Amino acid sequence: MRKTKILILVLLVLIAGTVLTSLWMNLQGKKGSGKGESLAKIPQVDADMNLEKIRLVEDKHGKKTWELEAKAMQQYQNQNIILLEDVKVTFYAQDGRSFVLSGNKGKIYQDSKNMELVGDVLLTSSDGYRLKTQSVSYQHANKKAFTSDPVEIEGKEIQVAGTGMQVDMEAKIIKILGQAKTRWKGGEGG
């Protein structure tokens, strides 16, 4: 039972990475460099493309796989980045579950496929799991996601909190980096 719950948490984080990867693949542009820039340093007036109230949907074989909504999007071709405001991505899994990832601001580095989401980052699943933090970064080359911010993961029967998190998508490993606390809430069969 405990292994099942841990597996569900790992899958939740993996699906979040898949959503971010799919988002990038469908929004990718020209190649270049975009390392080390913060979301606040890029003036919106210099954007090559500005869109408001966007909604993108990916459909494969007649079924929705993901849906992106954002208040605004700015593309900067010379810096090869896309900025998003008030981001919400819904991923529809093949097993019927859905996952919603949201945050205040997002950044996609078009050259490396690396991504950042900052400000009230929340990942929820239709089966009751919820991950909260203030920021998350995804490194596409090594399929790892991380944050140095406080993290809370909560499900029907378990609650995990700590500071910092690393997720290795390939190895399917989640590490809470510090001050980790786990609380078993009980429940059926427990």
N, C-alpha and C positions, 0 to 999 in steps of 0.2 A: 504494500500500500504506500509506504514511504517512497520507494523507488518510483512509483507511478507519479506521485506528486512532484518529485524532483524532475522527472522526465517532462512533465507538463510545463514546468517553469523554464527548462532548457528550450523546449519547443517554442514557447512564447517569445523568448529572446531571439531565437533563430528566425522566426517568422518576421519579427521586426526588422532584422537585417535584410531579409529577402524583400520586404516592402521597400526599404530604402534603395536596395540595388535595382529593383524593377523601376522605381521612380527615376533613378539616374539614367538607366538604359533608354528610357523613353524620352528623356529631356536632354540627352547629351548633344553637345555641339562640337565646335572645333577644339583641337588639342592645344595644350600650353601648360603653364605653371600656375599654381594657386595655393602654395603652401604658406601657412603661418598667418594668414589674414584673419582679422576678426570681423564679425558681422557689422559692427558699428562704424568701421573705418571707411566704408565705400559710400560715396555720395550718390543718392538716387538720381540726381539730375544727369549724371553721365551715363546712365544705362542705355544700351543699344536697343533694348526692347522693354517696355513696361506694360504689364497686363493687370487688370483688376478683376476681382471676383472670378477666379478661374476654377474650372472643374475639368479634370481629365479622367478618363475611364479607359482601362485596358480590358479588352474582351478577347478571350481565346476560345475558339470552338463554341461560340454562342453563350459562353458564361463569363460573367464579370470576374476578373482576377484581383484587380485593385481599383481604387478610386481615390483621386487626390483633389482636395479642395483647399484653396488659399485665398486670403483677402487680396493679396497682391503678389506679383512676381516681377523681378527685374533680372534681365540677362546682360552680362558684361562680357562681350566677346573677346576684348583685348586682354582680360584677366581670366577668361575661361571659367567663369562662375555664374551660378544662378542663385539669387536670393529669393526666399519665400517668406511671407508674413502670415500669421495666424494659420498655420498649416494643420491639416487633418488628412490622414491617409487611412483608408479602410482597406484591409486585405481580406479577401474571401478564400478560405482554405478549401481544398477539395473534399474534406470530410464534413463540410457544412458549417464549421465554426468561422467566426469573423474576428478580426483584430483591428482595433482603432488606435493609431499612433497620432498624437497631437503635440504641438508646441507653439510657442510664440513666433520664433524665427527659425528658418532653415537655410542652409548653405550647401550647395552641391559644387564640388570642384570637378569640372568637366574633363580635365586631363587625367586625373588619377582615379576618378569615381569615388573619392573620399567624400564623406558627408558629415554635417554637424546639425544638430537640432538643439536650440537653447530656449530657456524660459518655460517653466511649468510643463516639462515634458511628461507625458502620460501615455502609457500603453495599457489598453484594456482588452480583455478577451471575452467573447460571448459566453464562455464557460466559467466566468467569475474571477479570473486572475487580473491583477492590476499592478503595474510597475510605475513608480513615481520618482522623478529626479529633476534637477534643474538643467542638465545638459547631457548630451550623449554624442560621441564622435564615432564614426565608422571608418576603418581603414580597409579599403577594398582589396589591396594586394595580398594582405595576410588574413583577410576575413575576420577581423577583430573589431569589437566595439568596446568602448571604455568611457568612464567618467570618473572624475575625482570628487564629485559632489556627493552629498548624502543620497542614499538609495533606499526606497521602501518597496518591498514586494509583498503582496497580500493575496491570499486565496481564501477559499471557504474554511479551510482547516489550519492554515499556516500563515505566519507573518515573519518576514525577514527584513531587518534594517541594518544599515551599516554606512560606512563612508568609503566611497570609491568602489568601482566595479570594473572587472575585465571579463569579456565574453569572447571565447575562442569558438567561432562558428564551426570550424572544421572538426575540432576535437570535442565539441559539444560540452564545453566546460564553462561554468559561471563561477567567478571568484569575487567575493566581497572582500575588499582590501583591508579594511580596518573597522574596529569597533562593531563587529558583527554580533547581532542578537537575533535569535530565532525563538519564536513563540508558537507552540502548538496550541491551537484553539479548541482541540477536541473534535467532536463530530461523530457521525455514525461509524460504528466499528472501532472507535478510538478510545 
